[in-house]
Amino acid sequence: MEKIPILRMGEFLLVTIQVDMHDRLAMTLQDDLTQMITVSEARGVLIDISSLEIVDSFIGRMLGNIAAMSRVLDAETVVVGMQPAVAITLVELGLSLSGVRTALNVDAGMELLRSSLNGSKVLYGSRVD
Amino acid sequence: MAVVSTESMPVQSEPDVVTVRRRVRDASARLGFSLVDQTKVVTAASELARNTIIYGGGGTLQMELLNGPRNGLRLIFEDKGPGIADIDLALRDGFTTGSGLGLGLGGAKRLVSDFEIASRLGEGTRVTITRWK
């Protein structure tokens, strides 16, 4: 069966969606990612959707689910690289992807993940004081 | 206005949704739609194709390329499913009888120029959308 590869990079997981996303593939990715977060104890997930030509309500819901599930598992999700035409369409469709953090590109997304991870470490440190 | 070409395709299973998206993308590009308009009509088609499968039990898509003062793309999704009891309610955002977000019909309507829906209980549903260039 077709699968979307999940790469591990330090404390983060990287996913680049490069295929035409059909519904079952989206569900599989959701399951695989939550599994990987638990196994690898990842603190962040970066999903690159720059190759996606559309995001419809199903894919939008999947991105929201992944963000919510990883948050429960103590990992942050950042979705990066959305094409402008996709963003325009998504909002008109009625999806605002609330609860999903986004960044313009992979670099900005990694920066966001690192800073939120450092932020939480500092926070925990100050709580101990 | 003249119908330049008509193409019919099955909308029966999940992989068909991907095929529908590709065909609609190709047709809208051929008609000279802007990238944003292509994306809108492909997204609307994706929503409606999924509805046809999930709620209509499968059906067909007829795609018409229209030539006239303005070029257009007309998509007719038809199923012989249970039909929609209350169309106004079905069009409302957030309403769903399934497990989706309830954005499919209303969302698809917002993404196109013309939207028509005809449904009879026990007989089926036909949704016709047109996007003009």
Interface residues (C-beta under 8 A of the other chain):
Chain A: D20 H22 D23 R24 E53 I54 V55 D56 S57 F58 G60 R61 Q83 P84 A85 V86 I88 T89 L90 E92 L93 G94 L95
Chain B: E14 P15 V17 V18 R21 R22 R25 L35 V36 Q38 T39 K40 V42 T43 S46 E47 R50 D93 G100 L101 L103 G104 G106 G107 A108 R110 L111
